[in-house]
Amino acid sequence: MKHIVIVGNGISGITTARHVRRLSDHRITVISAESDHFFSRTALMYIYMGHLTYHHTKPYEDWFWEKNRIELKRAFVTGVDAAAKKLVFDDASTLDYDALVLAVGSKSNQFGWPGQDLKGVQGLVSLQDVERMETYTQGIGRAVVVGGGLIGIEMTEMLLSRKIPVTLLVREKNFWGSVLPPQEARMINRHARAHHVDLRLETELKEILPDAEGRVRGVVTTAGEEIPGQFVGLAVGVSPNVDFLKTSAVELGKGILVNEYFETNLPDVYATGDCVEYRNPPVGRKKIEQIWYTGRIHGETLAQTLCGNRTAYQPGVFFNSAKFFDIEYQTYGTVNNQLSEGEETFYWEHPDGKICLRINYAREGRAVTGVNVFGMRLRHAVVERWIREKQPLEHALERLPEANFDPEFFKRHEPAILQQYNQEQPTRPLASKARKGLFKRVFG
């Protein structure tokens, strides 16, 4: 039996621990300076909004850990002595390990703006960030959020739930324009403004202004405009939380460098989750992927290797999901903000401007390569199969009812989608092959 020590109790670290316990009798210790127990990080915004308490975000009861012989230690790691196989803590105490898993997550980006360390200026990554946000937004009149991505829209929605007006600064021409195609990005522009967000596109932060007590009072843009705000949310991305490793022997790039087995350059030292940078990323994937569901797959995969079944990471078809106020978003495969060479797209948008479907496909052979869907839900397994099996666009469009995952009696959009396709492609008209079966499934 060996002692496996996991630093970090997020989705990657805890999934690793759970699966190691299923596969073995090894001693497991999980260390975190953030919280006593694992919680759902994606639910942080709902704590602030009052929809959940911290207790509600814990997927497992507190007795789960002792019952499953997973030791929990609340401590802050300051260093790794790989030669001696020891962790060093901020109180100078140490802990021995046989195998070490670094699952230390991400930290909010800062880019050296004057005033970025003022009280009331922060990102949104940790439980402590939510606690600070709770403190610094009490009684304020206005807020500024910097960054046009998922964290930025979350912080904006959180603040609006407290009836705090928000100015959202986005340096691109459209919201999340570095990721979303223009039509989808413009949809979110409209939706944000419909929720009374003061959305400032092509606007960059220059500095953050202090008041007499050292708190933030506003910002200045690169165009010289001063915008008031007693809270500033920095939502300009995250980066691997690896500063404490810079004096260690663990090899770093932007993150902890690993191979396909999550092995670092050091024997018996592994890394997983948001802090990882792949030396050779899987085909079609980025070197750093900070997504909840990939973190879960990391943990499941690494547990196999830790228990003697050396297993390479195989993430499968890319997937992510999010919510922009009332609009749910799913993306599968490859959908970039601009089409790649040899790629075509089919795009349909509902007249109300809140629902859309995009299917990207190869010009040669017409195989589906990626799907974006806003405002309606699709079945993950069905869409993943289209992409994995390289099914043509027409196959997917004919079988949209099979993929539809909206609740019963929601309005169905398949007829309108097919009608648009048939207008664009009059020489190869389609009809839904699943319509009859759908009618039987819903009504009888």
C-alpha positions in Angstrom: 0.0 0.0 0.0 1.4 3.4 -0.9 0.5 6.9 0.3 -1.0 9.0 -2.5 -1.2 12.7 -1.6 -3.4 15.0 -3.7 -2.9 18.7 -3.5 -6.2 20.4 -4.4 -9.8 19.3 -3.7 -11.5 20.5 -6.9 -13.1 18.2 -9.5 -9.8 16.8 -10.8 -8.3 16.0 -7.4 -11.4 14.6 -5.8 -12.3 12.5 -8.9 -8.7 11.1 -8.7 -9.2 10.3 -5.0 -12.6 8.6 -5.5 -11.4 6.4 -8.4 -8.2 5.4 -6.6 -10.4 4.3 -3.7 -12.6 2.3 -6.0 -9.6 0.6 -7.5 -7.3 0.1 -4.5 -6.6 0.1 -0.8 -3.9 2.8 -1.0 -3.8 5.5 1.6 -5.2 8.8 0.2 -4.7 12.3 1.6 -6.3 15.3 0.0 -4.9 18.7 0.9 -6.7 22.1 0.4 -6.2 25.6 1.7 -9.5 26.7 0.2 -12.2 24.6 2.0 -12.6 21.6 4.3 -14.7 19.7 1.7 -15.1 19.4 -2.0 -17.8 21.7 -3.5 -19.2 22.4 -6.9 -17.1 25.4 -8.2 -19.6 26.0 -11.0 -22.2 26.8 -8.4 -20.3 29.6 -6.7 -22.4 32.3 -8.4 -25.6 30.9 -7.0 -24.2 31.2 -3.4 -23.8 34.9 -3.9 -27.2 35.2 -5.7 -28.9 33.5 -2.7 -30.1 30.5 -4.7 -27.9 28.1 -2.7 -25.9 28.0 0.5 -22.3 26.6 0.6 -23.7 23.4 2.2 -25.9 22.9 -0.9 -22.9 22.9 -3.2 -21.2 19.9 -1.6 -22.0 16.8 -3.7 -21.1 14.5 -0.8 -22.1 14.5 2.9 -19.3 15.2 5.3 -19.2 11.6 6.6 -18.4 10.4 3.0 -14.7 11.0 3.4 -14.1 9.1 6.5 -16.3 6.2 5.4 -14.2 6.0 2.2 -10.9 6.4 4.0 -10.0 9.6 2.2 -8.0 11.8 4.7 -8.7 15.5 4.4 -6.1 18.1 5.5 -6.6 21.8 5.5 -3.2 23.3 4.8 -1.4 25.6 2.5 1.5 24.0 0.5 4.5 26.3 -0.2 6.9 23.8 -1.8 7.6 20.3 -3.1 10.8 18.5 -2.1 10.8 15.8 -4.8 14.1 14.4 -3.8 12.9 13.6 -0.3 9.3 13.0 -1.4 7.9 15.6 1.0 5.5 18.5 0.8 6.3 21.6 2.7 3.6 23.7 4.4 3.5 27.4 5.3 4.0 26.5 9.0 7.3 24.7 8.0 5.7 21.3 8.7 6.1 18.5 6.1 4.2 15.5 4.8 5.7 12.4 3.2 4.3 10.9 0.0 4.9 7.9 -2.2 3.0 9.4 -5.2 2.1 13.1 -5.5 -0.8 14.5 -7.5 -0.8 18.3 -8.1 -4.4 19.3 -8.8 -3.9 23.0 -7.8 -6.3 24.6 -10.3 -6.2 28.2 -11.6 -5.9 31.7 -10.5 -7.4 34.9 -11.9 -5.3 36.8 -14.4 -4.0 40.3 -13.7 -2.1 42.3 -16.2 -0.3 44.9 -14.1 -3.0 47.6 -14.2 -2.4 50.5 -11.7 -4.9 49.9 -8.9 -5.5 46.2 -9.4 -4.7 45.5 -5.8 -7.2 47.9 -4.3 -9.9 46.7 -2.0 -13.0 45.8 -4.1 -11.0 44.7 -7.1 -10.9 40.9 -7.7 -11.5 37.9 -9.9 -13.9 35.0 -9.4 -12.3 31.6 -9.0 -12.4 30.5 -5.3 -14.8 30.3 -2.4 -12.9 33.1 -0.8 -13.5 35.3 -3.9 -17.3 34.9 -3.3 -16.8 35.9 0.3 -14.8 38.9 -0.7 -17.4 39.9 -3.3 -20.1 39.6 -0.6 -18.1 42.1 1.6 -17.1 44.6 -1.0 -20.4 44.9 -2.8 -22.4 45.8 0.3 -24.1 49.2 -0.2 -22.3 50.1 -3.4 -23.9 52.1 -6.2 -22.3 50.7 -9.3 -19.8 48.1 -10.5 -17.5 47.5 -13.5 -16.6 44.1 -14.9 -13.6 43.8 -17.2 -13.6 40.9 -19.7 -16.0 39.4 -22.2 -16.0 35.7 -21.3 -17.9 33.3 -19.2 -16.6 34.5 -15.8 -17.4 38.1 -16.9 -21.0 37.3 -17.7 -21.4 35.3 -14.5 -20.1 38.2 -12.4 -22.4 40.6 -14.2 -25.4 38.4 -13.5 -24.4 38.1 -9.9 -24.2 41.8 -9.4 -27.5 42.5 -11.2 -29.2 40.0 -8.9 -28.4 42.5 -6.1 -29.7 45.3 -8.4 -26.2 46.8 -8.7 -25.9 48.4 -12.2 -22.9 47.0 -14.2 -20.7 48.4 -16.9 -19.1 45.5 -18.8 -15.8 46.3 -20.7 -15.1 44.1 -23.6 -12.1 44.7 -25.8 -13.4 42.7 -28.8 -16.0 43.9 -31.3 -18.5 41.5 -29.8 -18.9 39.7 -26.5 -16.5 36.7 -26.3 -15.6 37.5 -29.9 -12.4 35.5 -29.6 -14.5 32.3 -29.2 -18.0 32.8 -30.6 -18.8 33.3 -34.3 -20.1 36.8 -35.0 -23.8 35.8 -35.2 -23.8 34.1 -31.8 -21.6 36.9 -30.3 -24.1 39.6 -31.5 -26.9 37.5 -30.0 -25.3 37.7 -26.6 -24.6 41.4 -27.1 -28.3 42.0 -27.5 -29.2 39.7 -24.7 -26.9 41.5 -22.2 -28.2 44.9 -23.1 -31.8 43.6 -22.8 -30.8 42.8 -19.2 -29.7 46.4 -18.7 -26.0 45.8 -18.9 -24.0 48.8 -19.9 -22.0 46.9 -22.5 -19.0 48.7 -23.8 -17.5 46.9 -26.8 -13.9 47.6 -28.1 -13.1 49.2 -24.8 -10.0 48.4 -22.7 -9.0 49.1 -19.1 -6.1 51.5 -18.5 -6.1 51.9 -14.7 -8.3 51.5 -11.6 -8.8 54.5 -9.4 -8.6 54.6 -5.6 -10.6 56.6 -3.1 -9.2 58.1 0.1 -9.7 54.8 2.1 -7.8 52.7 -0.5 -11.0 51.2 -2.0 -11.8 51.4 -5.7 -13.9 54.3 -6.9 -13.8 53.8 -10.7 -11.8 53.0 -13.8 -10.2 54.8 -16.7 -10.3 53.3 -20.2 -7.5 53.5 -22.8 -9.7 56.1 -24.5 -9.5 58.3 -21.4 -13.1 57.8 -20.2 -13.6 57.6 -16.5 -16.3 55.2 -15.4 -17.5 55.1 -11.8 -17.7 51.8 -9.9 -17.1 50.9 -6.3 -16.4 47.3 -7.2 -14.3 46.0 -10.2 -14.5 42.4 -11.3 -11.5 41.2 -13.2 -12.7 38.5 -15.6 -9.9 38.4 -18.1 -9.3 34.7 -17.9 -7.4 32.4 -15.6 -4.0 30.8 -15.6 -2.5 27.7 -13.9 -1.9 28.2 -10.2 1.8 27.2 -10.3 3.7 30.1 -8.6 4.6 28.0 -5.6 6.4 25.5 -7.8 8.8 27.9 -9.5 11.6 27.1 -7.1 10.9 23.3 -7.3 12.2 20.8 -9.8 8.8 20.4 -11.4 9.1 21.5 -15.0 6.8 24.3 -15.9 5.6 26.1 -19.0 2.5 28.2 -18.5 1.3 25.2 -16.5 2.7 22.0 -15.1 4.1 20.1 -18.1 2.7 16.6 -18.4 2.5 13.8 -21.0 -0.6 11.9 -21.9 -0.4 9.9 -18.7 -0.3 13.1 -16.6 3.2 12.4 -15.6 5.6 15.3 -14.9 9.3 15.3 -15.4 9.7 13.8 -11.9 9.1 10.2 -10.9 5.9 9.7 -8.9 4.8 13.3 -9.4 1.7 13.8 -11.5 -0.5 16.8 -12.3 -4.2 17.0 -13.4 -6.9 19.6 -14.0 -6.7 23.3 -14.7 -3.0 23.5 -13.8 -1.9 21.1 -16.5 -0.1 22.0 -19.8 0.2 19.1 -22.2 3.6 18.6 -23.9 1.8 17.1 -26.8 -2.0 17.9 -26.6 -4.5 15.4 -28.0 -5.4 16.1 -31.6 -7.7 19.1 -31.9 -7.2 20.2 -28.3 -5.4 23.1 -26.7 -2.3 22.7 -24.5 -4.3 24.1 -21.5 -8.0 23.2 -21.2 -9.6 24.6 -18.1 -13.0 23.0 -18.3 -15.0 21.2 -15.6 -15.8 18.0 -17.6 -12.2 17.5 -18.8 -11.0 17.8 -15.2 -13.3 14.9 -14.3 -11.9 12.8 -17.2 -8.4 13.7 -16.0 -9.1 12.3 -12.6 -10.7 9.1 -13.9 -7.7 8.5 -16.2 -5.0 9.3 -13.7 -6.5 7.0 -11.1 -6.0 4.1 -13.4 -2.3 4.8 -13.8 -1.8 5.4 -10.0 -3.3 1.9 -9.4 -1.0 0.1 -11.9 -3.0 0.3 -15.1 -1.1 3.0 -17.0 -3.7 4.7 -19.1 -3.4 7.5 -21.7 -5.8 10.5 -21.7 -8.4 10.3 -24.4 -10.8 13.2 -24.1 -13.1 12.3 -27.0 -15.2 15.0 -28.8 -14.8 18.4 -27.3 -17.8 19.7 -25.3 -18.6 22.7 -23.1 -21.7 24.4 -21.8 -22.6 27.6 -20.1 -25.5 30.0 -19.5 -25.8 33.7 -20.6 -28.5 35.0 -18.3 -31.6 33.1 -19.8 -29.9 31.6 -22.8 -28.3 28.1 -22.4 -25.3 27.3 -24.5 -23.8 24.0 -25.7 -20.8 23.5 -28.0 -19.5 20.3 -29.5 -16.5 19.5 -31.6 -14.8 22.5 -33.4 -16.7 25.8 -33.7 -14.2 28.7 -33.9 -15.0 32.3 -34.3 -14.0 32.0 -38.0 -14.3 29.1 -40.3 -11.2 27.0 -41.0 -10.0 26.3 -44.5 -12.2 23.6 -46.1 -15.0 24.1 -43.6 -18.6 25.3 -44.3 -21.4 26.2 -41.9 -25.2 26.0 -41.7 -26.7 28.6 -39.3 -30.3 29.1 -38.3 -31.6 31.7 -35.9 -35.1 32.1 -34.5 -36.8 35.4 -35.2 -36.8 36.3 -31.5 -33.0 36.4 -31.6 -32.6 34.2 -28.5 -32.4 30.7 -30.1 -29.9 29.5 -32.7 -28.3 26.4 -34.2 -25.0 26.2 -36.0 -23.6 23.1 -37.6 -20.1 23.3 -39.1 -19.1 20.6 -41.6 -16.3 19.7 -44.0 -16.7 21.0 -47.6 -15.5 17.6 -48.9 -17.8 14.8 -47.7 -19.9 17.2 -45.6 -19.0 15.5 -42.3 -20.2 17.4 -39.2 -17.2 18.9 -37.4 -18.9 21.1 -34.7 -22.2 22.3 -33.3 -23.2 25.4 -31.4 -26.7 25.6 -29.9 -28.2 28.5 -28.0 -31.6 28.5 -26.3 -32.5 24.9 -26.8 -31.0 21.6 -25.5 -29.5 18.8 -27.5 -28.7 15.3 -26.3 -24.9 15.0 -25.8 -24.7 11.4 -26.9 -26.5 12.0 -30.2 -24.4 15.0 -31.2 -21.2 13.4 -30.1 -22.0 10.4 -32.3 -22.6 12.6 -35.4 -19.1 14.1 -35.0 -17.3 10.9 -34.0 -18.9 8.9 -36.8 -18.3 11.8 -39.3 -22.0 11.8 -40.3 -22.9 14.4 -43.0 -24.8 17.6 -42.3 -27.9 16.2 -43.9 -27.9 13.2 -41.6 -27.8 15.5 -38.6 -30.5 17.8 -39.9 -32.9 15.0 -40.7 -32.4 13.6 -37.2 -32.7 16.8 -35.1 -35.8 15.5 -33.3 -33.7 12.6 -32.0 -31.2 15.0 -30.6 -33.8 17.4 -29.1 -33.5 17.3 -25.3 -36.0 20.1 -24.4 -38.8 19.1 -22.1 -42.1 17.9 -23.5 -44.4 20.5 -24.9 -41.6 23.0 -25.5 -41.9 24.5 -29.0 -40.1 22.4 -31.6 -37.9 24.3 -34.1 -37.0 21.4 -36.4 -39.5 22.4 -39.2 -38.2 25.9 -39.4 -34.6 24.7 -39.4 -35.3 22.3 -42.2 -37.3 24.9 -44.1 -34.3 27.2 -44.1 -32.0 24.4 -45.2 -34.3 23.5 -48.1 -34.4 27.1 -49.2 -30.6 27.3 -49.1 -30.2 23.9 -50.8 -33.2 23.5 -53.2 -31.4 20.7 -55.1 -31.2 18.4 -52.1 -34.3 18.9 -50.0 -34.7 17.2 -46.6 -37.5 16.0 -44.4 -37.3 14.9 -40.8 -37.0 11.1 -40.7 -37.8 11.1 -37.0 -40.9 13.3 -37.0 -43.3 10.4 -36.9 -41.5 8.7 -34.1 -41.2 11.9 -32.2 -45.0 12.4 -32.4 -45.6 9.0 -31.0 -43.1 9.5 -28.2 -44.5 12.9 -27.1 -48.3 12.3 -27.6 -48.9 8.7 -27.3 
